[in-house]
Amino acid sequence: MDDERGTVRSARAGVSSTPPHRARLPRCRRPVGELMRARALGRDDRLVGLTFDDGYADFARSAVPILQTYGFGATAYVVADLLGRDNDWDTEGPRRKLLTVQEVTELAAAGWEICSHGLGHQALPGLSAEDLAVQTQESRRLLEEAVGGPVAGFCYPYGAVDLPAALAVRDAGYDYACAIAHSPVTGRYAPPRCYVGDRDGAWRLRTNKKGRPRLRDAVTELRRSRRERRP
């Protein structure tokens, strides 16, 4: 996984005890999509969602068996036009294989939520309206062909988002999108996530990860209220 990997609040999902990679993938609910529905109803308290960015091949080979063991689901955001290739956008990092079209198809058939991470892993802020439309609409079209159904979510490459990017995602028909940090457009089309890395054990997750999102949510709500009160 990479430094864009993160978590958002979501529903815990039951998964079968199917053997790991190369066997039939476990059935899985769609956590982030379920989160957004729960949040709209005010029922997202104490729910945790797991998200994996970029669509690395080790999601299917390493993460899925572990998630399966503990009964969790997850959402994978994949770069639609780079399936089966490697992370060539990361010029300084090691080359790492990405999920293939077949793997994405199998994951989706098993119920794992597959969503868009754009095309070419390109940051969206600053792009023209035409390019934003291609990034959001074409990536969705390609993935819907692969998964054989609707693609509900989008994740901004590098977590970079501004108002035109968020509006383009909305206009492309996505139900939601994920960012990384809080921003002026934080909301359904740019909720922040909390990065989880190799050093994040139980203590760090409890002390640093649990309280910080609540504080940021409170600050975001305060800023929103102040904007709404302005004449």
Summary of the structure (lengths in Angstrom):
residues: 231
radius of gyration: 17.2
end to end distance: 45.6
largest distance: 60.4
contacts: 747
relative contact order: 0.14
helix: 40%
strand: 13%
